Amino acid sequence: MAQIAWLIPRLIDGSGGHRTMLQHAHALEQRGHTCFLYIEGTGAAGETAAQHLERAFGYRFANAQFGWYGFREVDLAVATIWYSAAIVRDWPFACKKAYFVQDYEASFNPMGDAYLLAENSYSYGLVPITIGRWLRHELKARFDVMG
């Protein structure tokens, strides 16, 4: 079975976007894959990443840590937010690389550096995994990328 790394943005308890990522990672683990969750930032004092995920979202993961460092060799690395896409693009080990796209994130920012950086993240050569058909269409039409 595959070993899969997920780069997850800073947790927001109850966030639907985080819940969707965790549901997919959990479903992969239920099918025998091993997921390594790298969560941006740090947690509350005395609480591990695994404890936080279980408390806030109800999912139990054996391989969860706070911080985007200490990456291990995996079969697949998954970006989940525009600024994690460059990290996955430059992953220090050979593996397949994907981008779990839930929104057209560039539009969350006014036109400027953040908008352009977010938009450019779709052109990094990562295999897009989109939530919904509209996103798949947009990425194909705007950037000629397909999942």
C-alpha positions as CSV (number, residue, x, y, z in Angstrom):
1,M,0.0,0.0,0.0
2,A,1.0,3.6,-0.6
3,Q,2.5,6.1,1.9
4,I,1.0,9.5,1.4
5,A,2.1,12.9,2.8
6,W,-0.5,15.6,3.2
7,L,0.6,19.3,3.8
8,I,-2.4,20.7,5.7
9,P,-2.8,24.4,6.5
10,R,-3.1,25.8,10.0
11,L,-6.1,24.1,11.6
12,I,-9.4,25.9,12.1
13,D,-11.6,23.9,14.4
14,G,-14.8,22.9,12.6
15,S,-13.5,24.1,9.2
16,G,-15.3,22.3,6.3
17,G,-12.2,22.5,4.1
18,H,-10.1,20.8,6.8
19,R,-12.8,18.2,7.3
20,T,-12.8,17.4,3.6
21,M,-9.1,16.8,3.6
22,L,-9.2,14.7,6.7
23,Q,-12.1,12.6,5.4
24,H,-10.1,11.8,2.3
25,A,-7.0,11.0,4.2
26,H,-9.0,8.8,6.6
27,A,-10.7,7.0,3.7
28,L,-7.3,6.2,2.3
29,E,-6.1,4.8,5.6
30,Q,-9.3,2.7,5.9
31,R,-8.2,1.2,2.6
32,G,-4.8,0.2,3.9
33,H,-2.7,3.3,2.9
34,T,-0.5,5.1,5.4
35,C,-1.0,8.9,5.6
36,F,1.5,11.3,7.2
37,L,-0.2,14.6,8.1
38,Y,2.1,17.6,8.3
39,I,0.0,20.5,9.8
40,E,1.1,24.1,9.5
41,G,2.0,25.8,12.7
42,T,2.0,24.6,16.2
43,G,-0.7,23.3,18.5
44,A,-1.8,24.2,22.0
45,A,0.6,23.4,24.8
46,G,0.4,19.8,25.8
47,E,-1.7,18.7,22.9
48,T,-0.3,16.6,20.0
49,A,-1.4,17.0,16.4
50,A,-3.1,13.6,16.6
51,Q,-5.0,14.7,19.8
52,H,-6.1,18.0,18.2
53,L,-7.4,16.3,15.1
54,E,-9.4,13.8,17.1
55,R,-10.8,16.4,19.5
56,A,-11.7,19.0,16.7
57,F,-12.6,16.7,13.9
58,G,-13.2,13.2,15.3
59,Y,-10.5,11.5,13.2
60,R,-7.7,9.5,14.7
61,F,-4.4,9.5,12.8
62,A,-1.2,7.8,14.1
63,N,1.1,9.9,11.9
64,A,0.3,13.5,12.4
65,Q,2.6,16.3,13.4
66,F,2.6,20.1,13.7
67,G,5.1,21.8,11.4
68,W,6.1,21.5,7.7
69,Y,9.5,19.9,8.3
70,G,11.1,16.5,8.8
71,F,9.5,15.1,5.6
72,R,9.9,11.4,5.0
73,E,10.0,9.5,1.7
74,V,6.5,8.7,0.5
75,D,4.9,7.4,-2.6
76,L,2.7,10.5,-3.0
77,A,2.9,14.1,-1.6
78,V,-0.3,16.2,-1.6
79,A,-0.5,20.0,-1.4
80,T,-3.7,21.2,0.0
81,I,-3.4,25.0,-0.1
82,W,-1.7,27.3,-2.7
83,Y,1.4,28.1,-0.6
84,S,2.0,24.3,0.1
85,A,2.1,23.6,-3.7
86,A,5.7,24.9,-4.1
87,I,6.8,22.8,-1.2
88,V,5.3,19.7,-2.8
89,R,6.7,20.7,-6.2
90,D,10.2,20.8,-4.6
91,W,9.7,17.7,-2.4
92,P,13.1,16.4,-1.3
93,F,12.3,12.8,-2.4
94,A,11.2,11.3,-5.7
95,C,7.5,10.6,-5.6
96,K,4.2,11.4,-7.3
97,K,2.9,14.9,-6.5
98,A,-0.7,16.1,-6.3
99,Y,-2.6,19.2,-5.5
100,F,-5.9,18.7,-3.6
101,V,-7.9,21.7,-4.9
102,Q,-11.1,22.6,-3.1
103,D,-11.5,26.2,-4.2
104,Y,-10.1,28.6,-6.8
105,E,-7.9,30.1,-4.0
106,A,-6.6,33.0,-6.0
107,S,-10.0,34.6,-5.8
108,F,-9.8,34.8,-2.0
109,N,-7.3,37.6,-2.5
110,P,-7.5,41.1,-4.1
111,M,-5.5,41.4,-7.3
112,G,-1.9,41.6,-6.3
113,D,1.0,39.4,-5.2
114,A,-1.0,36.9,-3.2
115,Y,-3.6,36.5,-6.1
116,L,-0.8,35.9,-8.6
117,L,1.1,33.5,-6.4
118,A,-2.0,31.5,-5.7
119,E,-2.9,31.4,-9.4
120,N,0.6,30.4,-10.4
121,S,0.4,27.4,-8.0
122,Y,-1.9,25.6,-10.5
123,S,1.0,25.6,-13.0
124,Y,3.5,23.7,-10.9
125,G,3.0,20.4,-12.6
126,L,1.2,18.8,-9.7
127,V,-1.7,16.4,-10.6
128,P,-4.9,18.2,-9.6
129,I,-7.5,16.4,-7.5
130,T,-10.5,18.7,-7.6
131,I,-13.6,18.9,-5.5
132,G,-16.4,19.5,-8.0
133,R,-16.6,19.7,-11.8
134,W,-16.4,23.5,-12.0
135,L,-12.8,23.5,-10.6
136,R,-11.7,20.8,-13.0
137,H,-13.1,22.9,-15.9
138,E,-11.4,26.1,-14.6
139,L,-8.0,24.5,-14.2
140,K,-8.2,22.9,-17.7
141,A,-9.4,26.1,-19.4
142,R,-7.1,28.5,-17.6
143,F,-4.0,26.4,-17.1
144,D,-4.4,23.4,-19.3
145,V,-4.0,21.0,-16.4
146,M,-6.1,17.9,-15.9
147,G,-6.5,15.4,-13.1
